[in-house]
Structure formats: structure tokens, C-alpha cells
Amino acid sequence: MSNPVCWFEIYVNDMARAKQFYQTVLGTELSQLSDPTDTSMEMWTFPSDMNQYGSTGTLVKMNGAPAGGNSTIIYFSSEDCAIEGARVAAAGGQIHQAKMSIGEHGHIVLAIDTEGNMFGIHSMK
């Protein structure tokens, strides 16, 4: 198994609000993935190549971030995470950790979306 991580889902309560938040922060368009006639589930997907794996991950133990609840963080790639980080508050979210160095692995921003989900933005710059 070369890369077992192939998919993620971010659960939301207000799809229109959450969709607008991520489109604004990431500067991208989401596409409807679910059947519009099925009202039991609504899904909007981030741009991707479904035929290519592209993510990896780790287990993390960090002070102030206990397991359970909202303890899985998805990181989005960017050229400079400070750019997307600067869009978070204006889009209705909040910054948990401003841009910080993670050494030779680049930089990250940790943010909280309009639904209360923490997510990360990563860049090498």
C-alpha cells in the first residue's frame, strides 16, 4: 500500500455557509458531488484528481489538543499559508495559530471554520 489516505470529509451544519467559507479562504470552487434529488445528504467536493492519491498523514500527540471530538485536522496546500490565513476572519472563521514555522517542513496556519472544525493550511514558504 503506497499511500492509504485517499479521501476526507468535513462535516457541517450549514452547507451554504461552509461552502462559501472554504471557497473564499482557499480561492477555489467546490462542485456538487451528491445526488441533488437525495435530501438526506449533500456533498460538495474540493478540486482533485480522483485517479491520483495525493495526501499523507501522521498520528499526533500535542499539548492542548486532546484526542476525541474534533481531533482530526485536514491540511490544505498553498503557496504561502499566510495568504489564506488572512482570509479566514473575513470569511467568518477564526485563527487558532497564526503562520508558524515547522522547520524544514515549511509553515502552517491552524484555523477554525464557520462550523467549528479546525483545519490547517500548509506551505513551504
Buried (B, 14 or more C-beta within 10 A) or exposed (E): EEEEEEEEEEEBEEBEBBBBBBBBBBEEEBEEEBEEEEEEEBEBEBEEEEEEBEBEEEEEEEEEEEEEEBEEBBBBBBEBBBBBBBBBEEBBBEBBEEBEEEEEEEBBBBBBBBBEBBBBBBBEE
